[in-house]
Amino acid sequence: MVSKINSSVEHVAPNSIAQKLGIEKGDILLSINGEPIRDVIDYMFYSKEENLLLEVQKDKKLYSFKVKRKDNEALGIDLKPFRIKTCRNNCIFCFVNQLPKNMRKTLYLKDDDYRMSFLYGNYIALTNISDADKKRIFEQRLSPLYVSVHTTNNELRRSILKNPKAPDILKEIKEFVSNKIRLHAQIVVCPGINDGEELINTVKDLCKFYPYVASIAVVPVGLTKHRQNNIKPVEKSDAIKIFETLEPLRKRLKKRHGEFIVDPSDELYIKAGLPFPALKEYEDLPQLENGVGMVPLFMNSVKKLRLPKKIEQRRYVTFTGTSFAPYLDETIQRFRAIEGLSIEVFKIENRVFGPTVTVTGLLTGRDVLKTLMRKVSGDCLLIPDVALKDRTDIFIDNVTLKDIAETLNIAVKAIESTPEGLLKGVTDGCNRED
């Protein structure tokens, strides 16, 4: 009898073990060594052994394949993505609820899936996890996970999540920690709601679980002009107060544990007008994708670049969001020492989401076009890939690189959003076909 738990094969790598066995796209990987395969995590977990017995369904027929691998050789199977568990909360600052219409479809998905947290570092609220999920997490050691805490005051947290049934967050964390699951926590700070004493108490509560609560990121609430609530944005004075609240705690934690544990996001430093700490203070940058340490890492990488003295003469154009503009300008000043290079940087204000949204990753193609129309001239427009959907040429409002190129009548090229990516962009050049 065929198991109801299965995973379809989406891709088989050429010349791989799987291809040599005759496994093809559309086949169903039912089990490995007798363990049912539900998704890519099961596949990763159970395929580690040297000797494997694969049960595969092909055209409604069952096949068994014995595999003896050498040197951890990959099987060469990619499974279809699993269906993501969506969020049961309705947070007062939920970014999805602040989106205008006609954005990229995937932006409207409210992800609250522990598998996405383990695989990609997405944040979960621990309100959407069943006992079976927990059992799996503990047995397979799905660690670390990334958790949106916001506050350890349960009454306040339920109000923020708009979920009166949200479980006791400290009890949940204690259960994960007792099973040796490492957690990275984030606190989205809303002025007048979970700052001040609430923020102090939350940090103190979480630090009791160190080192399993391995890091705590403090980020300002993100608000667009489409929000339908009265949440106050984090202004300069609010950001300064947050630092005044956190610094005594951070210093004590550093003295006690040898690391700060709690890190304000880059955006908070920028809003407060404060200099960034040295890159080494961020340890191993555990919450980099949450905007904690991105700017210091970027600027540190700039210092290490070996720039060519001369390149073929070209005129480049690029852009950035308003918050990162001063740091990109500083970078470009170094690049202008390269003979033959002309590069112009445009700072783009987010008209679609509003001026409080300042990051490059949330710029729309429409705003890029509106800013650059009739202003841009040159040989090539370098597009930071953080503004595009992963591995595609599509902005969040479905404008494509081709749309940009044709409208502005300029060659375009997506570049990695790093100093190395920028340097490669100007040294490699681009043409209309890129």
C-alpha positions as CSV (number, residue, x, y, z in Angstrom):
1,M,0.0,0.0,0.0
2,V,1.4,3.4,-1.0
3,S,1.9,5.8,2.0
4,K,-0.2,9.0,2.0
5,I,2.9,10.9,3.0
6,N,5.0,11.6,0.0
7,S,7.2,14.2,-1.7
8,S,7.3,14.8,-5.4
9,V,10.7,15.1,-7.2
10,E,11.0,18.5,-8.8
11,H,14.5,18.2,-10.2
12,V,17.2,15.6,-10.6
13,A,20.8,16.7,-11.0
14,P,22.6,15.5,-14.2
15,N,25.0,12.6,-13.6
16,S,23.9,12.3,-10.0
17,I,23.2,9.1,-8.1
18,A,19.4,9.7,-8.5
19,Q,19.7,10.1,-12.3
20,K,21.8,6.9,-12.6
21,L,19.1,5.1,-10.7
22,G,16.5,6.3,-13.1
23,I,14.7,8.7,-10.8
24,E,12.9,11.4,-12.7
25,K,11.0,14.6,-12.2
26,G,7.4,13.8,-11.0
27,D,8.4,10.6,-9.2
28,I,7.5,10.4,-5.5
29,L,10.1,9.7,-2.9
30,L,8.1,7.8,-0.3
31,S,10.7,6.8,2.2
32,I,14.4,6.6,3.1
33,N,15.5,3.6,5.2
34,G,11.8,3.0,6.1
35,E,11.2,6.6,7.3
36,P,8.4,8.4,5.5
37,I,9.4,11.6,3.6
38,R,7.1,14.5,4.1
39,D,9.2,17.3,2.8
40,V,12.7,18.5,2.2
41,I,13.6,18.5,5.9
42,D,12.8,14.8,6.2
43,Y,14.9,14.3,3.0
44,M,17.8,16.2,4.5
45,F,17.5,14.4,7.9
46,Y,17.2,10.8,6.7
47,S,19.5,10.9,3.7
48,K,22.7,11.5,5.8
49,E,23.6,7.8,6.1
50,E,26.1,6.1,3.9
51,N,23.8,3.2,3.1
52,L,20.3,4.1,2.0
53,L,17.2,2.3,0.9
54,L,15.0,4.5,-1.2
55,E,11.3,3.7,-1.8
56,V,10.1,5.5,-4.9
57,Q,6.7,5.6,-6.7
58,K,6.9,5.9,-10.5
59,D,3.7,5.9,-12.5
60,K,1.8,4.3,-9.6
61,K,4.4,1.5,-9.3
62,L,6.7,1.0,-6.3
63,Y,10.5,0.7,-6.7
64,S,13.2,0.2,-4.2
65,F,16.8,1.4,-4.7
66,K,19.8,0.5,-2.6
67,V,22.4,3.2,-2.4
68,K,25.9,3.1,-1.0
69,R,27.4,6.5,-1.1
70,K,31.1,7.6,-0.9
71,D,32.3,10.7,0.8
72,N,28.8,12.0,1.5
73,E,28.0,12.3,-2.2
74,A,24.7,14.0,-2.8
75,L,21.8,12.0,-4.1
76,G,21.0,14.9,-6.5
77,I,17.2,15.2,-5.8
78,D,15.3,18.4,-5.3
79,L,11.8,18.1,-3.9
80,K,8.9,20.3,-4.7
81,P,8.3,23.1,-2.1
82,F,6.0,22.2,0.7
83,R,2.8,24.1,1.4
84,I,3.6,26.8,3.9
85,K,1.6,27.1,7.1
86,T,0.1,30.6,7.3
87,C,-0.1,32.9,10.3
88,R,-3.0,32.7,12.8
89,N,-2.2,36.1,14.2
90,N,-3.3,39.5,13.0
91,C,-0.4,41.7,14.5
92,I,-1.1,45.4,14.9
93,F,1.9,46.1,12.7
94,C,1.6,43.2,10.2
95,F,3.4,44.3,7.1
96,V,1.1,42.2,4.8
97,N,-1.9,44.1,6.1
98,Q,-0.1,47.4,5.1
99,L,0.5,46.4,1.5
100,P,-1.3,48.2,-1.4
101,K,-2.9,46.2,-4.2
102,N,-1.1,44.7,-7.2
103,M,2.2,43.8,-5.5
104,R,3.9,40.6,-6.2
105,K,1.6,37.8,-5.2
106,T,4.0,36.0,-2.8
107,L,4.2,39.2,-0.7
108,Y,0.6,38.6,0.6
109,L,1.5,35.3,2.1
110,K,1.5,35.4,5.9
111,D,4.2,32.8,6.7
112,D,4.3,31.3,10.2
113,D,6.0,28.0,9.4
114,Y,8.7,26.5,11.6
115,R,10.2,24.8,8.6
116,M,10.7,28.1,6.9
117,S,12.3,29.4,10.1
118,F,14.7,26.5,10.2
119,L,15.6,26.6,6.5
120,Y,15.6,30.3,5.7
121,G,15.6,32.2,9.0
122,N,12.0,33.4,8.7
123,Y,10.5,34.6,12.0
124,I,7.7,32.7,13.7
125,A,5.5,33.6,16.7
126,L,5.3,30.1,18.2
127,T,1.5,30.3,18.0
128,N,1.1,27.9,15.1
129,I,3.0,24.8,16.2
130,S,1.2,21.6,17.1
131,D,2.5,18.9,19.5
132,A,3.4,16.8,16.5
133,D,5.5,19.7,15.1
134,K,7.3,20.1,18.4
135,K,8.0,16.4,18.6
136,R,9.6,16.6,15.1
137,I,11.6,19.7,15.9
138,F,13.0,18.1,19.0
139,E,13.7,14.7,17.4
140,Q,15.3,16.2,14.3
141,R,17.0,19.0,16.2
142,L,15.7,21.7,13.9
143,S,17.8,24.4,15.3
144,P,18.2,27.3,15.3
145,L,14.7,28.8,15.0
146,Y,13.9,32.5,14.7
147,V,11.2,33.8,17.0
148,S,9.1,37.0,17.0
149,V,8.7,37.7,20.7
150,H,8.0,41.5,20.9
151,T,7.2,41.2,24.6
152,T,7.2,38.6,27.4
153,N,4.1,40.3,28.9
154,N,1.6,37.7,27.8
155,E,-1.4,40.0,28.0
156,L,0.4,42.7,26.0
157,R,1.7,40.2,23.5
158,R,-1.8,38.8,22.9
159,S,-2.9,42.4,22.3
160,I,0.0,43.0,19.8
161,L,-0.7,39.7,18.0
162,K,-4.4,40.2,18.2
163,N,-4.6,36.6,19.3
164,P,-6.2,36.0,22.7
165,K,-5.3,32.3,22.4
166,A,-1.6,32.9,22.0
167,P,0.3,30.6,24.5
168,D,2.5,31.8,27.3
169,I,5.6,32.8,25.4
170,L,8.1,32.1,28.2
171,K,6.6,28.6,28.7
172,E,7.0,27.9,25.0
173,I,10.6,29.2,25.0
174,K,11.4,27.1,28.1
175,E,10.1,24.0,26.4
176,F,12.3,24.6,23.3
177,V,15.3,25.4,25.4
178,S,14.9,22.4,27.6
179,N,15.1,20.3,24.4
180,K,18.3,22.1,23.4
181,I,16.8,24.1,20.5
182,R,18.6,27.4,20.0
183,L,16.5,30.4,19.3
184,H,17.2,33.8,17.9
185,A,14.6,36.3,19.1
186,Q,13.4,39.6,17.7
187,I,11.5,42.4,19.4
188,V,9.7,44.8,17.1
189,V,9.5,48.0,19.1
190,C,6.3,50.2,18.9
191,P,6.7,53.5,20.8
192,G,4.4,53.7,23.8
193,I,3.4,50.0,23.5
194,N,6.4,47.7,24.2
195,D,9.3,50.1,24.8
196,G,10.6,51.5,28.1
197,E,10.1,49.2,31.1
198,E,8.3,46.6,28.9
199,L,11.4,46.4,26.7
200,I,13.7,46.1,29.7
201,N,11.6,43.3,31.2
202,T,11.4,41.4,27.9
203,V,15.2,41.5,27.4
204,K,15.8,40.4,31.0
205,D,13.3,37.5,30.6
206,L,14.9,36.3,27.4
207,C,18.4,36.5,28.6
208,K,17.6,34.1,31.4
209,F,17.6,31.4,28.7
210,Y,21.1,32.3,27.3
211,P,22.9,30.7,25.6
212,Y,20.0,28.8,24.0
213,V,18.3,32.2,23.4
214,A,21.5,33.1,21.5
215,S,20.7,36.6,20.2
216,I,18.0,39.2,20.5
217,A,17.4,41.8,17.8
218,V,15.6,45.0,18.5
219,V,14.1,46.6,15.4
220,P,11.8,49.6,14.9
221,V,8.2,48.9,13.8
222,G,7.9,49.1,10.0
223,L,4.9,51.2,8.9
224,T,3.7,52.1,5.4
225,K,1.3,54.9,4.5
226,H,-1.4,52.2,3.8
227,R,-1.6,51.2,7.5
228,Q,-5.0,51.4,9.1
229,N,-4.0,52.0,12.7
230,N,-2.6,54.7,14.9
231,I,0.7,53.1,15.7
232,K,3.4,55.7,16.1
233,P,6.5,55.3,14.0
234,V,9.9,55.3,15.6
235,E,11.3,58.9,15.3
236,K,14.8,60.0,16.2
237,S,13.9,60.8,19.8
238,D,12.3,57.4,20.2
239,A,15.4,55.6,18.8
240,I,17.6,57.5,21.2
241,K,15.4,56.5,24.1
242,I,15.6,52.9,23.0
243,F,19.4,53.1,23.1
244,E,19.3,54.7,26.5
245,T,17.1,51.8,27.7
246,L,19.2,49.1,26.2
247,E,22.8,50.2,26.8
248,P,23.0,49.6,30.5
249,L,21.6,46.1,29.9
250,R,24.0,45.4,27.1
251,K,27.0,46.4,29.1
252,R,26.0,44.1,32.0
253,L,25.4,41.3,29.6
254,K,28.8,41.8,27.9
255,K,30.5,41.8,31.3
256,R,28.7,38.7,32.4
257,H,28.7,36.6,29.2
258,G,31.4,38.1,27.0
259,E,28.9,39.2,24.4
260,F,26.1,41.8,24.2
261,I,23.4,39.3,23.1
262,V,21.0,42.2,22.4
263,D,21.7,44.2,19.3
264,P,19.7,47.1,17.9
265,S,19.1,46.9,14.2
266,D,21.0,49.1,11.7
267,E,17.9,51.1,11.2
268,L,17.8,52.1,14.8
269,Y,21.4,53.4,14.7
270,I,20.5,55.4,11.6
271,K,17.3,56.8,13.1
272,A,19.1,57.8,16.3
273,G,22.0,59.3,14.4
274,L,24.5,57.1,16.3
275,P,27.7,55.6,14.9
276,F,27.8,51.8,14.4
277,P,29.9,49.7,16.7
278,A,32.8,47.8,15.4
279,L,31.9,44.8,13.3
280,K,33.5,42.3,15.8
281,E,30.9,43.3,18.4
282,Y,28.3,41.5,16.3
283,E,30.0,38.2,16.9
284,D,28.9,35.8,14.1
285,L,26.1,38.1,12.8
286,P,23.3,35.7,13.7
287,Q,20.6,38.1,12.6
288,L,22.2,39.7,9.6
289,E,19.1,39.1,7.4
290,N,17.1,41.0,10.0
291,G,19.1,44.1,9.3
292,V,21.5,43.7,12.3
293,G,25.1,44.4,11.2
294,M,24.4,44.7,7.5
295,V,25.8,48.3,7.2
296,P,28.9,47.6,9.3
297,L,29.6,44.4,7.3
298,F,29.2,46.3,4.0
299,M,31.5,49.2,5.1
300,N,34.1,46.8,6.5
301,S,34.1,44.9,3.2
302,V,34.6,48.1,1.3
303,K,37.8,48.8,3.1
304,K,39.1,45.4,2.1
305,L,38.4,45.8,-1.6
306,R,41.3,45.8,-4.0
307,L,40.2,48.3,-6.7
308,P,41.7,48.3,-10.1
309,K,43.6,51.4,-11.2
310,K,41.9,51.6,-14.5
311,I,38.9,50.2,-16.5
312,E,37.5,50.7,-19.9
313,Q,35.7,54.1,-19.9
314,R,32.0,53.7,-19.0
315,R,29.3,55.7,-17.4
316,Y,27.3,53.8,-14.7
317,V,24.1,54.6,-12.8
318,T,22.8,52.9,-9.7
319,F,20.4,53.7,-6.8
320,T,19.6,52.9,-3.2
321,G,16.9,53.6,-0.6
322,T,17.2,56.7,1.5
323,S,18.5,55.1,4.7
324,F,21.5,53.5,3.0
325,A,22.3,56.4,0.7
326,P,25.1,58.0,2.9
327,Y,27.0,54.7,3.1
328,L,26.7,54.0,-0.6
329,D,27.9,57.6,-1.3
330,E,30.9,56.9,0.9
331,T,31.6,53.7,-1.1
332,I,31.3,55.4,-4.4
333,Q,33.8,58.1,-3.4
334,R,36.4,55.2,-3.2
335,F,35.3,53.8,-6.5
336,R,35.8,57.2,-8.2
337,A,39.5,56.7,-7.9
338,I,39.3,54.1,-10.7
339,E,40.4,55.7,-13.9
340,G,37.8,55.4,-16.6
341,L,34.9,55.0,-14.2
342,S,32.0,57.4,-14.0
343,I,29.2,56.4,-11.6
344,E,26.1,58.4,-10.5
345,V,24.0,57.3,-7.5
346,F,20.3,58.2,-7.1
347,K,18.6,58.2,-3.7
348,I,15.1,56.9,-4.2
349,E,12.2,57.8,-1.9
350,N,9.5,55.2,-1.5
351,R,6.4,56.8,-2.8
352,V,4.4,53.6,-3.0
353,F,4.8,52.6,0.7
354,G,5.6,56.1,2.0
355,P,8.7,57.9,3.3
356,T,8.9,55.9,6.5
357,V,9.9,52.9,4.4
358,T,13.5,53.6,3.6
359,V,15.2,50.3,2.7
360,T,16.4,49.4,-0.8
361,G,14.7,46.0,-0.7
362,L,11.2,47.5,-0.6
363,L,11.7,49.9,-3.5
364,T,9.2,49.3,-6.3
365,G,10.0,49.4,-10.0
366,R,7.5,52.3,-10.4
367,D,9.4,54.4,-7.9
368,V,12.7,53.6,-9.7
369,L,11.2,54.7,-13.0
370,K,9.6,57.9,-11.6
371,T,12.9,59.0,-10.0
372,L,15.1,58.2,-13.0
373,M,12.9,59.2,-15.8
374,R,14.5,61.9,-17.9
375,K,17.3,62.2,-15.4
376,V,19.4,59.1,-16.2
377,S,22.0,58.8,-18.9
378,G,24.9,56.4,-19.2
379,D,26.0,53.1,-20.5
380,C,24.5,50.9,-17.8
381,L,22.1,50.9,-14.8
382,L,23.2,48.7,-12.0
383,I,20.2,47.2,-10.1
384,P,20.9,46.0,-6.5
385,D,19.5,42.4,-6.4
386,V,18.0,43.0,-3.0
387,A,15.3,45.0,-4.8
388,L,14.3,41.9,-6.9
389,K,12.6,38.7,-6.1
390,D,15.2,36.0,-5.3
391,R,16.8,34.7,-8.5
392,T,14.5,36.7,-10.8
393,D,14.3,40.0,-12.5
394,I,11.1,41.2,-10.9
395,F,10.5,44.0,-8.5
396,I,7.9,43.7,-5.8
397,D,5.3,45.5,-7.9
398,N,5.9,43.1,-10.8
399,V,7.9,45.6,-12.9
400,T,10.8,43.7,-14.6
401,L,14.3,44.6,-15.6
402,K,13.2,44.6,-19.2
403,D,10.5,47.2,-18.4
404,I,13.2,49.4,-16.7
405,A,15.6,49.0,-19.7
406,E,13.0,49.8,-22.3
407,T,11.4,52.7,-20.5
408,L,14.7,54.4,-19.6
409,N,16.4,53.3,-22.8
410,I,19.5,52.0,-21.0
411,A,21.2,48.7,-20.5
412,V,20.5,47.2,-17.1
413,K,22.3,44.6,-14.9
414,A,21.4,43.1,-11.6
415,I,24.3,43.0,-9.2
416,E,24.9,41.4,-5.9
417,S,24.1,44.0,-3.1
418,T,27.7,43.9,-1.7
419,P,30.8,45.9,-2.3
420,E,32.2,42.9,-4.3
421,G,29.0,42.8,-6.4
422,L,29.3,46.5,-7.1
423,L,32.9,46.2,-8.2
424,K,32.1,43.2,-10.4
425,G,29.3,45.2,-12.0
426,V,31.6,48.1,-13.0
427,T,34.5,45.9,-14.1
428,D,32.4,43.4,-16.1
429,G,30.3,45.9,-17.9
430,C,26.9,45.2,-19.3
431,N,24.9,45.4,-22.6
432,R,21.3,45.3,-23.7
433,E,21.2,41.5,-23.5
434,D,22.2,41.3,-19.8
